[in-house]
């Protein structure tokens, strides 16, 4: 199976997960791992599974991932998966900052 993983990473966490996925899949599959900045010409016709990863920023994917996903041609029969990373609110201190992030993303 041809797997392409496209990701964006702000603090490195999403990139770490994307690399771990690629490593886990590569023994049995052809895997291409691309930061979103290098994924502009990716077409879905030669991909059996497309995985897209992004940190959650303001309740949304990053603008680069949003743009990449919007550029994909629609169609039926393509397999895809998405994942996101985010901060654990309980680990954010002080409490007022935790409230701001909880309210605004």
C-alpha positions, 0 to 999 in steps of 0.5 A, a space after each residue: 500500500 502507498 501511504 502518504 503522510 502530510 503534516 504541519 508542526 508548530 512545536 514539533 509534537 505533530 511532526 514527532 507523531 507523523 514520523 512515528 506513524 511513518 516508522 511503524 508503517 514503513 516495514 510493510 508499506 511504501 511510505 512518503 512523509 512530507 511536511 505540508 510546505 513540501 506537499 504542494 504537488 501531491 496528487 491522490 491518484 497514486 496514494 492508497 492512504 492519505 494521512 494528514 496531521 496538524 496541531 489544533 490552533 484556535 479550534 482549527 488546523 493550521 492555515 497551511 494544512 487547511 489550504 492543502 486539504 482544500 486543494 485536494 480534488 474531491 472524489 470517491 474511493 480514496 482512503 484518508 485519516 487525520 490526526 491532531 495534537 493539542 495541549 492538555 489544559 490541565 498542564 497549563 499554568 497559571 489558571 487564568 491562562 488555562 481559562 483563556 486558552 479554554 475559551 479561545 483556543 
